[in-house]
Amino acid sequence: MESFLSEYRGPVGPLRRRCPLCSFGPASGRQLLRCSGCQAFRYCSREHQTAHWPQHKSACSKTKEARAKLAQEEHDVRNHAPNYKAFEVSVGFFWDILITRNYMFARFGLIRTLLNLGTFDGVSEALDHALDMLRLGWRDDVGVQKLVPTIMLRLDLDQRCYDFMKSGVTYNPLTFDMSERTSPYLSIQGADPLEYPDFLLRDFKHLNFSTALLLLNLKLLIDVRNLKVTRKVLAQSRLPFELRDQIERDVIRSPLSVKFQKEPHERLLQTEDTLLDHIYKLGSAFDSFVWLLFDPDEELAATYTTDRYPPGSEQEMALSLQYSYPAWWETEGVLDLLNNARTCAARDAEPDFEDLRHQILGTHMELLLMDASVNRMWEYLKFVVEDASYLGPWSERPSEREFRRSDREEWLEDVKRRCGEMDEESSDEMYGQSGDELYGQSSDETDGESSDESGWTDVDSDKGLLLTGLGYS
């Protein structure tokens, strides 16, 4: 199980060409050697390639087999009949030719194999194959478009990712000009990734696109958070402007975030609020998928024979997780941010379930609390983001202040409720007891105190003092 899951959990951070044993890459000045078998792994030396072979052998063999199978299927298509040119004359309608279907399945299989390698070369090649398959078959009968957005995010092609998703969702085969011989999934370029994602929220048919857009927004939010922290730290230094500028560039990952670097603080806060709003809308709409992110092992290890499952089904959610989890894992800070938001939500939700603890078994209680925390976590994300850029005492971080405020408000509500019960009790007893008797006092003991015959004044006075002391007038 552990070795299988390692396919989904490689190094955290941007993909780049590097030796798997020492992480040296071209930036270190070393010339990397390429594995001649899979053509997707690179090594700093023959010694490291040999040392890594026991781990790499199985993946290398699978990749060579997938390449050989694709080469054979391509040969069969090209030599199906004399002068047969399906690759040239059937662009866009490739799937309609029966002989091409095994070729498309073989190519899709190679894409999945390359993605499992988790290397820059493997993921880049997988994207090239996927886009070419969509060029050949616009209807995407194999389902390759579901893979593309998170592949692009892994390669930090964030603008292309957003354009691809918007093109795919808004593509209408009835109005698209098929004479252009270009992929409809690349028809939109330069769309604004900060615009309201209504094209995905109108319906819930595009799970893979919606979760990829959620990840993109979280990725940008992490960059905004990093810029805020960096600016606070640099404000206390005397570094030259050029050096500050370089440091700010180094703390952001997405190419889209370069423009955030040029924004003044107030504008950066507006961008943060926009991203938080989009994340709240997308996350709360697909929280069943997010639930799997916190405990993914069983779904990642499952085997599925098709990608055609009913929208919203458990199988669709699990398959979408398999397609996208490497991108979530590699995007540094995102899973930590969600876990922190969920922890805050769980802590705040515990009092709501306190009365049920004696009725529900421990395991079931944990599941109930987890479900509630995932549903509520989006409301706490803002405080978690503020925590990350807060440089004061840990006990005074924004999430702690919010928790204390929320806890105090619940207490005050309880006080108000009990004071209301005091009023009702006073009303019930006022005809049978005097105000002095209500408090267990004789008229001699209360001499000099303000009280009328009904006893209402004392109750109201005590209630007023209690609420005044708690900050209520």
Salt bridges, closest charged atoms under 4 A:
GLU74 OE2 - ARG78 NE 2.96
ASP76 OD1 - HIS75 ND1 3.70
GLU88 OE2 - ARG78 NH1 3.76
ASP96 OD1 - ARG139 NH2 2.81
ASP121 OD1 - ARG17 NE 2.93
ASP121 OD2 - ARG42 NE 2.59
GLU125 OE2 - ARG67 NH1 2.61
GLU125 OE2 - HIS129 NE2 3.21
ASP132 OD2 - ARG107 NH1 2.81
ASP132 OD1 - ARG135 NE 2.76
ASP141 OD2 - ARG139 NH2 3.46
ASP156 OD1 - LYS219 NZ 2.61
ASP156 OD1 - ARG253 NE 2.79
ASP158 OD1 - LYS219 NZ 3.01
GLU195 OE2 - LYS166 NZ 2.64
ASP198 OD2 - ARG202 NH2 3.71
ASP245 OD2 - ARG249 NH1 2.34
GLU248 OE2 - ARG231 NE 3.49
GLU263 OE2 - ARG267 NE 3.86
GLU272 OE2 - LYS228 NZ 2.87
ASP273 OD1 - LYS382 NZ 3.54
ASP277 OD1 - LYS281 NZ 2.84
ASP297 OD1 - ARG9 NH2 2.62
ASP307 OD2 - LYS146 NZ 3.99
ASP307 OD1 - ARG308 NE 3.58
GLU330 OE2 - ARG154 NH2 2.72
ASP352 OD2 - ARG376 NH1 2.91
GLU354 OE1 - ARG357 NE 3.58
GLU386 OE2 - LYS382 NZ 3.46
ASP387 OD2 - ARG397 NE 3.90
GLU396 OE1 - ARG404 NH2 3.19
GLU400 OE2 - ARG347 NH1 2.93
GLU400 OE2 - ARG397 NH2 3.17
GLU402 OE2 - ARG405 NH2 2.64
GLU409 OE2 - ARG405 NH1 2.46
ASP414 OD1 - ARG417 NH2 2.29
ASP414 OD2 - ARG418 NH2 2.88
GLU421 OE2 - ARG417 NH1 2.90
ASP423 OD2 - LYS463 NZ 2.83
